């Protein structure tokens, strides 16, 4: 019980502290891409700008629109923020220390848990859009619901291929299946699923961008069409919860991508999967954190590089592009691995 509480607090504090770091990195990287300075007034190099933003939002007046459904309006931001926080509980952020596995809840169906809990955040967006009594917010909520349903199909199919190769739905076991190496056309490569399932990885990442409402798939909050989308009528800390929920969902999805495709906490020759020492446990946590941060930087880079899709292009890509591609990859995986799924081909 004590170990579980300690791991829960560690993950909670890590997620909450990583959000302002990501906000700062996003603003600085976007400024660098656009050839400008970015935050540079509050603190050295502007590092305290996220703190200033948080203080401003904390003391800002909260305005509830006339005609809003006050109950749903108040609870919708929490529904968008809490599910991705809970979903991270099943993602292993390290190997183990002694006999204690470095995951908050090492449940046998970890992948299914993350997908199920993570998908609940769309209720917060949909309820917030409807409860605001604003047509632009309602359109944003409807868009988000349709987008989430469409791209979850491609996301699930991409994961099916990984599960066929791994032969297990436990997160720690999927990571352990990616230790070691294999030979591809005579070239030794890490046994990461990104090398064994490159098509599934591409489909997964595209669907992850859409699931997180990130550019080029941020149609639910498209400023040029919907003012600010589902959070148009939100202010103060309830707006901040929507904002934080998006970043926590990015962190959770990045951690899931690292676990399923990039070897998780394992990195030869620095981590020993059979060692349970404190040093090896700490190294595995740092490796997982570095890989997750690398995926998050890709999120930021793509946002400030690619233009936003039209809504018909968004839905067409999901149903006519990613879903057939993921289905074909599942069929190819079944043919290649066959009855020996879970082992190297």
SVG drawing of the C-alpha trace seen along z (x, -y; Angstrom):
<svg xmlns="http://www.w3.org/2000/svg" viewBox="-31 -41 57 62">
<polyline fill="none" stroke="black" stroke-width="0.4" points="0.0,0.0 2.8,-2.4 4.7,-1.7 1.6,-2.2 0.9,-5.5 4.5,-6.7 4.4,-5.7 1.0,-7.5 2.4,-10.7 5.5,-10.5 3.5,-10.2 1.0,-12.9 3.7,-15.4 5.7,-14.5 2.7,-15.1 1.7,-18.3 5.3,-19.7 5.8,-18.6 2.8,-20.6 4.3,-24.1 7.6,-22.8 5.9,-21.8 4.1,-25.1 7.4,-26.9 9.1,-24.6 6.2,-25.0 6.3,-28.8 10.1,-28.9 10.2,-26.3 7.4,-28.0 9.2,-31.3 12.4,-29.7 10.5,-28.2 8.9,-31.5 12.2,-33.5 11.2,-35.4 12.1,-35.5 9.2,-34.1 8.8,-34.5 11.8,-36.6 10.5,-38.9 9.5,-36.9 12.5,-35.3 15.8,-34.4 15.1,-33.5 11.4,-33.7 11.4,-30.4 8.8,-31.8 6.3,-32.7 4.2,-29.6 4.1,-30.6 2.9,-34.1 0.2,-32.6 -1.0,-30.3 -1.2,-33.2 -3.1,-35.3 -5.6,-32.5 -6.0,-31.7 -7.1,-35.3 -9.1,-35.9 -12.8,-36.4 -14.9,-33.4 -17.9,-34.2 -20.7,-31.7 -22.8,-32.4 -26.5,-33.1 -28.5,-30.0 -25.6,-27.6 -26.2,-24.3 -24.3,-25.2 -23.7,-21.7 -22.2,-20.3 -20.4,-23.6 -18.6,-23.4 -17.7,-19.7 -16.8,-19.4 -13.2,-20.7 -12.5,-18.1 -13.9,-15.4 -11.4,-16.5 -8.5,-16.6 -8.9,-13.6 -9.1,-10.6 -5.7,-11.1 -4.2,-11.4 -5.8,-8.1 -4.8,-6.4 -1.1,-7.0 -1.5,-4.7 -1.1,-1.6 1.9,-2.9 5.3,-1.5 7.6,-4.5 10.6,-2.2 11.7,1.3 11.6,2.3 13.3,1.7 13.7,4.9 10.5,6.7 8.4,3.5 7.5,2.8 7.7,-0.9 4.1,-1.2 1.3,-2.6 -1.1,0.3 0.4,3.3 -2.9,4.7 -2.9,7.6 -4.9,5.7 -2.9,2.4 -3.3,1.5 -7.1,1.8 -7.2,-0.2 -5.3,-3.1 -7.4,-3.2 -10.7,-2.9 -10.0,-5.5 -8.2,-7.9 -11.1,-8.0 -13.4,-9.3 -11.9,-12.8 -14.0,-13.4 -17.1,-13.6 -15.6,-16.7 -15.1,-18.4 -18.6,-17.4 -20.3,-18.4 -18.4,-21.7 -19.3,-22.6 -23.0,-21.8 -23.3,-23.3 -21.9,-26.7 -25.0,-27.6 -22.8,-28.8 -23.1,-27.6 -19.4,-27.8 -18.6,-25.8 -21.3,-23.3 -19.8,-22.8 -16.4,-22.3 -17.8,-19.6 -19.6,-17.8 -16.4,-17.9 -14.4,-16.5 -16.8,-13.6 -16.8,-12.6 -13.1,-13.0 -12.5,-10.8 -14.8,-8.0 -13.3,-8.1 -9.6,-7.9 -10.0,-5.5 -10.8,-2.8 -7.4,-3.4 -5.7,-3.7 -7.1,-0.4 -6.2,1.4 -2.6,0.2 -2.4,1.6 -3.8,5.0 -0.7,5.5 1.6,4.7 -0.4,7.1 -0.1,9.8 3.7,9.4 4.0,9.1 1.6,11.9 0.5,10.1 -1.6,7.1 0.4,6.4 2.4,3.3 5.5,4.5 5.5,7.7 5.3,5.7 8.3,3.7 10.3,6.9 9.4,8.4 11.3,5.4 14.6,6.0 17.5,7.5 17.9,7.1 17.0,8.7 18.4,8.7 16.7,7.0 18.3,7.7 21.5,8.4 21.4,5.1 21.2,5.5 18.4,3.4 16.8,3.0 13.8,5.3 11.6,2.3 8.2,2.6 8.8,-0.6 11.2,1.5 9.0,4.6 5.7,2.6 6.6,-0.7 3.2,-1.0 1.4,-0.5 3.6,-3.2 2.8,-5.7 -0.9,-5.0 -0.7,-5.2 1.0,-8.5 -1.4,-10.1 -4.3,-8.8 -2.7,-10.1 -2.5,-13.6 -6.1,-13.5 -7.1,-12.0 -5.3,-14.8 -6.8,-17.5 -3.4,-18.7 -2.5,-20.4 -3.0,-19.5 -6.1,-17.9 -7.2,-20.6 -10.6,-21.2 -12.6,-21.2 -10.9,-24.5 -10.2,-25.8 -9.8,-29.6 -10.4,-30.7 -13.8,-29.0 -15.1,-28.5 -13.5,-31.4 -11.9,-29.0 -14.2,-26.0 -15.5,-24.1 -13.8,-26.3 -14.9,-29.6 -17.0,-30.5 -14.5,-29.3 -12.2,-31.5 -10.1,-31.4 -9.1,-28.0 -11.7,-26.0 -10.1,-27.2 -6.8,-26.2 -8.1,-22.7 -9.0,-22.2 -5.5,-23.5 -3.8,-21.2 -6.0,-18.2 -4.7,-18.6 -1.1,-18.5 -1.6,-15.6 -3.3,-13.7 -0.2,-14.4 2.1,-13.1 0.0,-10.0 -0.2,-9.2 3.5,-9.8 4.2,-7.5 2.0,-4.9 3.8,-5.3 7.2,-4.8 5.9,-1.7 4.4,-0.1 6.8,-1.0 10.1,-2.5 11.2,0.0 9.7,-1.6 12.2,-2.1 14.7,0.2 17.8,-1.0 20.8,1.1 23.4,1.1 22.3,-1.2 19.4,0.7 19.4,4.3 15.9,5.8 16.9,8.5 18.4,6.0 16.3,4.6 18.8,2.3 18.1,-1.3 20.6,-2.6 19.1,-0.5 15.6,-1.6 16.6,-5.2 18.3,-4.8 15.2,-3.1 13.0,-6.0 15.4,-8.5 15.4,-6.6 11.6,-6.5 11.4,-10.2 13.9,-11.0 12.0,-9.0 8.7,-10.5 10.1,-14.0 11.4,-13.3 7.9,-12.2 6.5,-15.4 9.0,-17.5 7.7,-15.9 4.2,-16.9 5.3,-20.5 7.4,-20.5 4.5,-19.2 2.1,-21.8 4.2,-24.7 5.1,-23.1 2.0,-21.7 -1.2,-23.6 -4.6,-22.6 -6.7,-20.2 -10.2,-20.9 -12.8,-18.9 -13.6,-16.8 -9.9,-16.0 -9.7,-15.1 -12.5,-12.6 -11.4,-11.3 -7.9,-10.6 -9.3,-8.7 -11.9,-6.4 -10.4,-6.2 -6.7,-6.3 -5.7,-5.1 -8.4,-2.5 -7.8,-0.5 -4.0,-0.9 -4.2,0.4 -6.5,3.3 -4.0,4.3 -1.2,4.2 -3.1,6.5 -3.6,9.0 0.1,8.7 1.1,9.3 -1.0,12.4 0.6,13.8 4.1,13.0 4.0,14.0 1.2,16.5 1.0,19.0 4.3,17.8 3.0,14.4 4.9,13.1 8.3,14.3 10.7,12.9 9.9,13.8"/>
</svg>
